[in-house]
């Protein structure tokens, strides 16, 4: 089966890295078009052997990109087009139709309770979304929670298929040597208590609450992995709270990293990867109040970390005993201080990998997605038309 994936951009982000992981597992002949920003994840996808084309779209209203995209789709003679993220879903579905492709699958990665891809939900966004969705064959939701949100938005239930996000579980297994090495690279003492978080530094993640909480614990350190527009504000807040020397903003981290490049300024082995950074932490905290899945929480659990989270559909959609090391919290600063103080006093511990982490193995997600592909290509049975 020849499949074209169309995505809005390929900088480091959850949907982008999820696409790369799926491409490594899908038994298809795959190609990728990014509407814009062929960033670090594009480099990784190409290194994995999958071609990436940059459409070089100028912006949301660059309608001239539509015929260019349609020509690329027609030239590729694809069996199926799979779109990812709002702008790519809108342009990709229309372009596929123009190019004569009728089998179109879209994944909804980022539909929250009050936002989509970090932007507030609106009647206009919903109207455009539904207009494009009707041109497709099937819509994939990354969690049962997102599936319910799609239904409430007006997507027909029979068009929605849940294929959860996934991780390469084995890569996150705790490694004591990786912990020591990562801490040494970060300048963190071996006996320090390290609170961790992973995600884009945006207001919706509410990392400012974590900065405030850690600032109240004089011996604690905070390691945040991610980039975003809130970076400067978080650093300023850390200085105001007298904790600038204990707040570490590591920057984004591609996972898995691409193979070493001879032209790289710094040897790849000198840069801690995400499993190593998680190994350096003692407790993982997700303060976000609106998530479509909560992949970082699952990664933390796979690393054997105790986890505190405000909301995580990935866990809320499973039985309560699937993640015994995770606890839901309000996310208030005083509450976080109390919770973190208890972990600090108890000392470091690693937990067994829980069923929740194994449930979300990427190989299982790829098999589920292939079932969606095969059913979409085959089309509905005569009685279902």
Beta strands, then each sheet from edge to edge (+ up, - down):
strand 1: 2-7
strand 2: 29-34
strand 3: 52-54
strand 4: 80-84
strand 5: 104-108
strand 6: 115-116
strand 7: 119-120
strand 8: 138-141
strand 9: 160-162
strand 10: 193-198
strand 11: 220-225
strand 12: 247-251
strand 13: 283-286
strand 14: 306-309
strand 15: 326-328
sheet 1: 3+ 2+ 1+ 4+ 5+ 8+ 9+
sheet 2: 6+ 7-
sheet 3: 12+ 11+ 10+ 13+ 14+ 15+
end
